[in-house]
């Protein structure tokens, strides 16, 4: 494994600087705009290994993406190579349908400490809830970014991440329906976590479970999402959603396209730069 090869994969060609916040932010943004959040292996009959060399080969050499365990583990390796003070944390995702957090840890994220200040870095949430910059680990402070306003709330050692939702403008809908105004207090809870450091081996069981459990969303849907310079692209099953952030003030533009089987593979190539080795069953 080679950090320069990783930099090539994420199109990062700035001179190597100190392990500072500016460099962290730049590498992170290149990472999320180059490496899709995707679970396509699962829908191509390929096993997903939680092994650093296997992840490196898949994402860096085969130019694929990965889900949170893969893409954040690769980022952990890269930032460690660059001398950052970094550790792995585990989170419980919020399930809107259940109106609660998962009972078991099902997400991995990273804590980076720079000049004594802790930041949370997470390249593996995908979609419209993906942060674009490291977030200061501070309770109750609004942290506006292009995707929206993020905020941590801390309660008795447990940290909660939430995001303020914006209105969506979907052109093909009638003017009566959109733009719709979100109900007041329109906060989307994302996940909760503690600051207990974890080891990647703590997630081996989760990695295996997510590939076989019929109930989880990752088994039910083939997902590929990528952050762009202006918003996010997401291919879920046969549906391509293109979102442009802050198209007009406090409103995101959303275009939705239904694809055929043939168009799915072409879209993966053209929009996500992904060439699959095996047949995808969306």
HELIX and SHEET records of a PDB file:
HELIX    1   1 UNK A    3  UNK A    9  1                                   7    
HELIX    2   2 UNK A   21  UNK A   34  1                                  14    
HELIX    3   3 UNK A   40  UNK A   43  5                                   4    
HELIX    4   4 UNK A   52  UNK A   56  1                                   5    
HELIX    5   5 UNK A   57  UNK A   61  3                                   5    
HELIX    6   6 UNK A   68  UNK A   81  1                                  14    
HELIX    7   7 UNK A  127  UNK A  129  5                                   3    
HELIX    8   8 UNK A  200  UNK A  203  5                                   4    
HELIX    9   9 UNK A  204  UNK A  212  1                                   9    
HELIX   10  10 UNK A  217  UNK A  220  1                                   4    
HELIX   11  11 UNK A  261  UNK A  272  1                                  12    
SHEET    1   A 6 UNK A  37  UNK A  38  0                                        
SHEET    2   A 6 UNK A 223  UNK A 227 -1                                        
SHEET    3   A 6 UNK A 231  UNK A 236 -1                                        
SHEET    4   A 6 UNK A 239  UNK A 248 -1                                        
SHEET    5   A 6 UNK A 251  UNK A 258 -1                                        
SHEET    6   A 6 UNK A 167  UNK A 169  1                                        
SHEET    1   B 5 UNK A 100  UNK A 101  0                                        
SHEET    2   B 5 UNK A  85  UNK A  95 -1                                        
SHEET    3   B 5 UNK A 107  UNK A 114 -1                                        
SHEET    4   B 5 UNK A 117  UNK A 121 -1                                        
SHEET    5   B 5 UNK A 135  UNK A 136 -1                                        
SHEET    1   C 6 UNK A 100  UNK A 101  0                                        
SHEET    2   C 6 UNK A  85  UNK A  95 -1                                        
SHEET    3   C 6 UNK A 187  UNK A 193 -1                                        
SHEET    4   C 6 UNK A 158  UNK A 164 -1                                        
SHEET    5   C 6 UNK A 148  UNK A 155 -1                                        
SHEET    6   C 6 UNK A 143  UNK A 145 -1                                        
END                                                                             
